[in-house]
Amino acid sequence: MRYLTLSILTIVSGGLLAASDAATVTYIDGNVAELSPGAGATLHMDNPQSMELKTPLHQVRIPYTQISKAELSAVLARTPDSEPLYKVWALPKRLVKSETRQMTVDFTDGSGQNQTLTLQMSKTSAESAFTTIKRHSAKVADNTWWGDNYWKTSRNKDTWGGAGTIAQK
């Protein structure tokens, strides 16, 4: 019974850690007063109203409704320094390359000032965070639809000239 309890607790705690939507990030640039460039932080995206950037000393909460623009940079791939081939213990470092992306977020803080925030994080974390921002913020979500390439709708009227009949949903 004791072993069963231990294994269940291990599985549950591992599941909770995997379910938490937090990413380790580095604050690169911006005009947020509480943060200094190069500061390590944790980005929490588990709140449906806001995302939260936590450092050991400060906490910055950004409501999704206040985000006006979010952009992702190109993938930055970093290969580790090459080691001599006889160093077999360095083999895992030779095989793994780290890929990161920078995400720039423009938002309005509580006092009405425009703020900019540039964060560097892993490629998968950046894409997940960008998708979450697009899902919760109507200003950031692009208004494209795959059918605009095939049908004439009121949404893509400027691309086809506007003359003729319009398909209705």
C-alpha positions in Angstrom: 0.0 0.0 0.0 2.8 2.4 0.8 4.5 1.9 -2.6 1.2 2.4 -4.3 0.7 5.7 -2.5 4.2 6.9 -3.3 3.8 6.1 -7.0 0.4 7.8 -7.2 1.8 10.9 -5.5 4.8 10.9 -7.9 2.5 10.6 -10.9 0.1 13.4 -9.7 2.9 15.8 -8.8 4.6 15.2 -12.2 1.3 15.8 -13.9 0.8 19.1 -12.1 4.2 20.3 -13.0 3.7 19.4 -16.6 0.3 21.1 -16.6 1.6 24.4 -15.3 1.9 26.9 -18.1 5.2 28.6 -17.0 8.3 29.3 -19.0 11.8 30.4 -18.0 12.6 33.6 -19.8 15.2 36.4 -20.0 14.1 40.0 -20.1 16.1 41.5 -23.0 14.9 45.0 -23.6 11.9 47.3 -22.9 10.8 50.2 -20.8 9.3 48.4 -17.8 10.7 50.2 -14.8 10.7 47.2 -12.5 12.9 45.0 -14.7 16.5 45.3 -15.7 17.9 43.9 -19.0 19.3 40.4 -18.7 17.1 39.6 -15.7 15.9 36.0 -15.5 12.2 35.5 -14.9 9.3 33.1 -15.1 6.4 33.8 -17.4 3.1 32.4 -16.1 0.3 32.1 -18.7 -2.2 30.0 -16.6 -4.5 32.9 -15.7 -7.2 33.5 -18.4 -7.3 37.3 -17.8 -3.6 38.1 -17.7 0.0 36.9 -18.1 2.4 37.3 -15.3 6.2 37.8 -15.3 7.8 37.0 -12.0 11.4 37.8 -11.0 12.7 37.1 -7.5 12.2 40.8 -6.6 9.3 41.9 -8.8 6.1 40.8 -10.4 4.6 42.3 -13.6 1.0 41.5 -14.5 -0.1 42.2 -18.1 -3.8 41.9 -18.8 -4.5 40.3 -22.2 -7.0 43.1 -23.0 -4.2 45.7 -22.7 -1.8 44.0 -25.2 -1.8 45.9 -28.4 0.9 44.0 -30.3 2.9 40.8 -30.0 5.7 39.7 -32.4 8.0 36.7 -32.6 11.5 37.0 -33.9 13.2 34.5 -36.1 14.6 31.3 -34.5 18.0 31.9 -33.0 20.0 28.7 -33.0 23.1 28.5 -30.8 25.5 25.7 -31.2 27.9 25.0 -28.3 31.6 25.5 -28.7 33.3 22.6 -30.4 35.1 20.2 -28.2 37.9 17.9 -29.4 36.5 14.5 -30.7 38.4 12.5 -28.1 36.3 14.1 -25.3 33.5 11.6 -25.5 31.8 13.0 -22.4 31.0 16.1 -24.5 29.0 14.1 -27.1 25.6 15.2 -25.8 26.7 18.9 -26.1 27.6 18.3 -29.7 24.3 16.7 -30.6 22.0 19.2 -29.0 21.6 22.7 -30.2 19.5 25.2 -28.4 16.9 27.2 -30.3 15.4 30.3 -28.8 13.1 33.0 -30.0 12.5 36.6 -28.8 8.9 37.8 -28.2 8.1 41.5 -28.2 4.9 42.6 -26.4 3.5 46.1 -26.6 0.9 46.9 -23.9 -0.6 49.7 -21.9 0.0 49.6 -18.1 -2.4 50.6 -15.4 -1.5 54.2 -15.6 -2.1 54.4 -19.3 1.5 54.5 -20.5 2.6 52.4 -23.4 5.1 49.8 -22.4 7.3 47.4 -24.4 8.7 44.1 -23.3 11.2 41.9 -25.1 11.6 38.4 -23.7 13.9 35.6 -24.9 12.8 32.0 -24.3 12.9 28.6 -25.8 11.4 28.1 -29.2 8.5 25.9 -28.0 7.7 28.2 -25.1 7.7 31.3 -27.3 5.3 29.7 -29.8 3.0 28.5 -27.0 3.0 32.0 -25.3 2.3 33.7 -28.6 -0.6 31.4 -29.3 -2.0 32.0 -25.8 -1.7 35.8 -26.3 -3.4 35.5 -29.7 -6.2 33.4 -28.3 -6.9 35.8 -25.4 -6.3 39.2 -27.0 -8.6 40.4 -29.8 -6.1 43.1 -30.9 -3.3 40.7 -31.5 -5.3 37.9 -33.3 -5.0 38.2 -37.0 -8.2 38.3 -38.8 -7.3 35.9 -41.6 -9.4 33.0 -42.7 -8.2 30.2 -45.0 -11.2 30.5 -47.3 -10.2 34.1 -48.3 -7.8 32.6 -50.8 -10.6 30.7 -52.5 -13.9 32.6 -52.2 -14.9 36.2 -52.6 -16.2 37.5 -49.3 -16.8 40.9 -47.7 -13.6 40.3 -45.7 -11.3 40.1 -48.7 -13.1 42.6 -51.0 -10.0 44.7 -51.5 -8.0 41.8 -53.0 -10.5 40.8 -55.7 -11.8 44.3 -56.6 -15.2 44.2 -54.9 -17.3 43.6 -58.1 -19.7 40.6 -58.3 -21.5 38.6 -55.7 -20.3 38.0 -52.2 -20.4 34.6 -50.6 -22.3 34.6 -47.3 -21.5 32.4 -44.3 
